[in-house]
Amino acid sequence: MKAGLSHMTPIWLSTARFVSGALCLFALQILTKKLRFPPRKDWPLVVSVGLLQMLTFTVLGAFAMTEVPAGRSAILAYTTPLWVTPIAVLFFRQSLSRRQLMGSLLGGVGVIVLFNPFTFNWGDKVLIVANLMLLTASFAWAMCILHLRYHKGVCSAYELAPWQMLLASVPLALMARVFEGPYTGDGSTSLIEILLFMGPLATAFCFVAVNAASMWLSSTSMSTAMLGVPVIGLLMSVIFLGEQLTLTLGIGLLVIMSGIFIVTVKPSASGIKTR
């Protein structure tokens, strides 16, 4: 996403991402005869995922990334456990095991370490707004994680995904035309390569995989596991975008990965049997 912003404006890039993702999934489902129109029972999920997770999260993230480094953007955009865990416990009566609680706490601590508020430029109003946009994007995704987990629908995440992307694409295209003018892509080979990655893989495949997992896993486990995204994003920004891997970032990454490991990897039954 960060690389694509050097070739296209934020809303047009978001539009291109979901149009290409929707086309990939529609084509695949037509070829495999799996395409179906979602029943009325699933339309609330089509709307929430299409307008919150896809449209709102992506647009806010794209705008924020014009001001915030890619690594920090990924960290703040995926602070979903900070929203999901208390809401799941207080409103959905989800009980937390000791491992889930410990993993969620470690994930939150890791995010705070990575964000490092002591080095943040609190006098830069534009930067503050950009960071608030990322937190808002995180909240939007958190609401979708909860909706996906507790919604009792008919269709699978794979069957709903192209319709959700189509729903996101229409207002995105209108917003792009109104606020950014005609299509802004520069037509470069680099942009084509970025879109070929973002459409089939980062959008079509990843959104289906993430939303399917959100339906199966507990909301707290899912939101903590999603902290793997900023870990990978930060490492990629260090390798490809020239961000520096400081001691603070290294500690934060280790803490988050420890939290993910605790939540997602269960102790083997053989290891706890008594003889």
C-alpha positions as CSV (number, residue, x, y, z in Angstrom):
1,M,0.0,0.0,0.0
2,K,2.8,2.4,1.0
3,A,4.6,1.7,-2.3
4,G,1.5,2.2,-4.3
5,L,1.0,5.7,-2.9
6,S,4.0,6.9,-4.8
7,H,2.2,6.0,-8.1
8,M,-1.5,6.9,-7.3
9,T,-3.5,9.0,-4.9
10,P,-5.0,7.3,-1.8
11,I,-8.7,6.8,-2.7
12,W,-8.0,5.8,-6.3
13,L,-5.4,3.3,-5.0
14,S,-8.0,1.9,-2.6
15,T,-10.6,1.7,-5.4
16,A,-8.2,-0.1,-7.8
17,R,-7.4,-2.5,-5.0
18,F,-11.0,-3.6,-4.4
19,V,-12.1,-3.5,-8.0
20,S,-9.3,-5.8,-8.9
21,G,-9.9,-8.1,-5.9
22,A,-13.7,-8.3,-6.7
23,L,-13.0,-9.1,-10.4
24,C,-10.6,-11.9,-9.4
25,L,-13.2,-13.5,-7.0
26,F,-16.1,-13.0,-9.4
27,A,-14.2,-14.6,-12.2
28,L,-13.0,-17.5,-10.0
29,Q,-16.5,-18.2,-8.7
30,I,-18.1,-18.0,-12.1
31,L,-15.5,-20.5,-13.5
32,T,-16.0,-22.9,-10.6
33,K,-19.8,-22.3,-10.5
34,K,-19.7,-21.2,-6.9
35,L,-21.1,-17.7,-7.5
36,R,-24.3,-17.0,-5.5
37,F,-26.2,-13.9,-4.5
38,P,-26.1,-13.5,-0.7
39,P,-29.4,-14.2,1.0
40,R,-31.0,-11.4,3.0
41,K,-29.7,-12.9,6.3
42,D,-26.1,-12.2,5.2
43,W,-26.6,-8.7,4.0
44,P,-25.7,-7.1,7.4
45,L,-22.4,-8.8,7.1
46,V,-21.9,-7.7,3.5
47,V,-22.6,-4.1,4.6
48,S,-20.4,-4.0,7.7
49,V,-17.4,-5.7,6.1
50,G,-17.8,-3.8,2.8
51,L,-18.2,-0.4,4.4
52,L,-16.2,-0.7,7.6
53,Q,-13.5,-3.2,7.1
54,M,-12.8,-2.6,3.4
55,L,-13.9,1.0,2.7
56,T,-13.3,2.8,6.0
57,F,-10.2,0.9,7.1
58,T,-8.5,1.1,3.8
59,V,-9.2,4.8,3.0
60,L,-8.2,6.0,6.5
61,G,-5.0,3.8,6.3
62,A,-4.1,5.1,2.8
63,F,-4.5,8.7,3.8
64,A,-2.6,8.2,7.1
65,M,0.3,6.5,5.3
66,T,1.0,9.6,3.3
67,E,2.2,11.1,6.6
68,V,3.1,8.2,8.8
69,P,6.0,5.7,8.1
70,A,4.8,2.3,6.9
71,G,6.0,0.4,10.0
72,R,4.2,2.7,12.5
73,S,1.1,2.7,10.2
74,A,0.9,-1.0,10.4
75,I,1.3,-1.0,14.2
76,L,-1.5,1.5,14.8
77,A,-3.9,0.1,12.2
78,Y,-3.8,-3.3,13.8
79,T,-4.3,-2.3,17.4
80,T,-7.6,-4.3,17.2
81,P,-7.0,-6.3,20.5
82,L,-7.2,-3.0,22.4
83,W,-10.8,-2.7,21.2
84,V,-11.9,-6.3,20.7
85,T,-10.9,-7.8,24.0
86,P,-12.8,-5.5,26.4
87,I,-15.9,-5.4,24.2
88,A,-15.9,-9.2,23.8
89,V,-15.6,-9.7,27.5
90,L,-18.1,-7.0,28.6
91,F,-20.8,-7.2,26.0
92,F,-20.5,-10.7,24.6
93,R,-19.6,-12.4,27.8
94,Q,-16.6,-14.1,26.3
95,S,-14.5,-15.7,29.0
96,L,-10.7,-15.5,28.7
97,S,-8.4,-18.3,29.5
98,R,-5.1,-17.5,31.3
99,R,-3.2,-18.0,28.0
100,Q,-5.6,-15.7,26.1
101,L,-5.4,-13.0,28.8
102,M,-1.6,-13.2,28.9
103,G,-1.2,-13.2,25.1
104,S,-3.6,-10.2,24.7
105,L,-1.7,-8.3,27.4
106,L,1.6,-9.0,25.8
107,G,0.3,-7.9,22.4
108,G,-0.9,-4.6,23.9
109,V,2.4,-4.0,25.6
110,G,4.2,-4.8,22.4
111,V,2.1,-2.3,20.5
112,I,2.9,0.4,23.1
113,V,6.6,-0.4,22.9
114,L,6.6,-0.2,19.1
115,F,4.6,3.0,19.0
116,N,7.0,4.5,21.6
117,P,4.9,7.6,22.6
118,F,8.0,9.2,24.1
119,T,9.6,9.8,20.7
120,F,6.3,10.9,19.0
121,N,6.2,14.6,17.8
122,W,3.1,15.7,19.7
123,G,3.4,19.2,18.3
124,D,2.7,18.1,14.7
125,K,-1.1,18.4,14.3
126,V,-1.1,16.8,10.9
127,L,0.8,13.8,12.3
128,I,-1.6,13.6,15.2
129,V,-4.6,13.5,12.9
130,A,-3.0,10.8,10.7
131,N,-2.3,8.7,13.8
132,L,-5.9,9.2,15.0
133,M,-7.1,8.1,11.5
134,L,-5.2,4.8,12.0
135,L,-6.7,4.2,15.4
136,T,-10.2,4.9,13.9
137,A,-9.4,2.4,11.2
138,S,-8.4,-0.1,13.8
139,F,-11.7,0.4,15.6
140,A,-13.6,-0.2,12.4
141,W,-11.8,-3.5,11.8
142,A,-12.4,-4.5,15.4
143,M,-16.1,-4.1,15.0
144,C,-16.0,-6.3,11.9
145,I,-14.0,-9.0,13.8
146,L,-16.8,-9.1,16.4
147,H,-19.6,-9.1,13.8
148,L,-17.9,-11.9,11.9
149,R,-17.5,-14.0,15.0
150,Y,-21.1,-13.6,16.3
151,H,-23.1,-13.3,13.1
152,K,-25.1,-16.5,12.3
153,G,-25.2,-16.4,8.5
154,V,-25.6,-18.7,5.6
155,C,-22.8,-18.0,3.2
156,S,-19.1,-18.5,3.8
157,A,-16.5,-15.7,3.8
158,Y,-15.4,-16.8,0.3
159,E,-18.9,-16.5,-1.1
160,L,-19.5,-13.1,0.5
161,A,-16.2,-11.5,-0.3
162,P,-16.7,-10.4,-4.0
163,W,-20.0,-8.7,-3.0
164,Q,-18.4,-7.0,-0.1
165,M,-15.6,-5.7,-2.4
166,L,-18.1,-4.6,-5.0
167,L,-20.0,-2.7,-2.3
168,A,-16.8,-1.0,-1.2
169,S,-15.7,-0.2,-4.7
170,V,-18.7,1.8,-5.8
171,P,-18.6,4.6,-3.1
172,L,-14.8,4.5,-3.3
173,A,-14.9,5.2,-7.0
174,L,-17.3,8.1,-6.5
175,M,-15.2,9.5,-3.6
176,A,-12.1,9.2,-5.7
177,R,-13.7,11.1,-8.6
178,V,-15.1,13.9,-6.4
179,F,-12.1,14.4,-4.1
180,E,-9.1,13.4,-6.3
181,G,-10.4,14.1,-9.9
182,P,-9.8,11.8,-12.8
183,Y,-7.9,8.5,-12.4
184,T,-4.5,9.3,-11.0
185,G,-2.5,6.1,-11.7
186,D,0.8,6.8,-13.6
187,G,0.6,3.7,-15.7
188,S,4.1,2.6,-14.8
189,T,5.3,-1.0,-14.7
190,S,5.9,-0.6,-11.0
191,L,2.2,0.3,-10.4
192,I,1.0,-2.6,-12.5
193,E,3.2,-5.0,-10.5
194,I,1.8,-3.5,-7.2
195,L,-1.8,-3.9,-8.4
196,L,-1.2,-7.5,-9.5
197,F,0.0,-8.2,-6.0
198,M,-2.6,-6.1,-4.2
199,G,-5.6,-7.4,-6.2
200,P,-5.4,-11.2,-6.3
201,L,-3.2,-11.8,-3.2
202,A,-3.3,-8.9,-0.7
203,T,-7.1,-8.3,-1.3
204,A,-8.9,-11.3,-2.8
205,F,-7.0,-14.0,-0.9
206,C,-6.1,-12.2,2.3
207,F,-9.5,-10.8,3.0
208,V,-11.2,-14.2,2.5
209,A,-8.6,-15.9,4.7
210,V,-8.8,-13.3,7.5
211,N,-12.6,-13.2,7.5
212,A,-13.0,-16.9,7.4
213,A,-10.6,-17.2,10.4
214,S,-12.6,-14.4,12.2
215,M,-15.7,-16.7,11.9
216,W,-14.0,-19.7,13.4
217,L,-11.7,-18.3,16.1
218,S,-12.6,-16.4,19.2
219,S,-12.5,-12.7,18.7
220,T,-9.7,-12.2,21.2
221,S,-7.5,-14.9,19.7
222,M,-8.2,-13.5,16.2
223,S,-7.4,-9.9,17.0
224,T,-4.2,-10.9,18.8
225,A,-3.1,-13.2,15.9
226,M,-3.7,-10.2,13.6
227,L,-0.8,-8.4,15.3
228,G,1.3,-10.6,13.1
229,V,0.5,-8.2,10.3
230,P,2.3,-5.2,11.7
231,V,5.2,-7.5,12.6
232,I,5.5,-8.6,9.0
233,G,4.8,-5.0,7.8
234,L,7.5,-3.5,10.0
235,L,10.1,-6.1,8.9
236,M,9.2,-5.5,5.2
237,S,9.5,-1.8,5.7
238,V,12.9,-2.3,7.2
239,I,14.0,-4.5,4.3
240,F,12.4,-2.7,1.3
241,L,11.6,0.8,2.4
242,G,14.7,1.7,4.4
243,E,13.1,2.1,7.9
244,Q,15.6,1.5,10.7
245,L,15.2,-1.5,13.1
246,T,16.0,0.1,16.5
247,L,16.4,-1.7,19.8
248,T,12.9,-0.5,20.8
249,L,11.4,-1.9,17.6
250,G,13.2,-5.2,18.2
251,I,11.9,-5.5,21.7
252,G,8.4,-4.7,20.6
253,L,8.4,-7.3,17.9
254,L,9.6,-10.0,20.3
255,V,6.9,-9.1,22.8
256,I,4.1,-9.2,20.2
257,M,5.4,-12.5,18.7
258,S,5.4,-14.0,22.2
259,G,1.8,-12.9,22.7
260,I,0.8,-14.4,19.4
261,F,2.5,-17.6,20.2
262,I,0.8,-17.9,23.6
263,V,-2.6,-17.3,22.2
264,T,-2.4,-19.5,19.0
265,V,-0.2,-22.4,20.1
266,K,-1.7,-24.7,22.6
267,P,0.4,-27.0,24.8
268,S,0.4,-30.6,23.6
269,A,-1.8,-33.0,25.5
270,S,1.2,-35.4,26.0
271,G,3.0,-32.6,27.7
272,I,0.5,-32.3,30.5
273,K,-0.4,-35.9,31.1
274,T,0.6,-37.4,34.4
275,R,2.1,-40.9,34.6
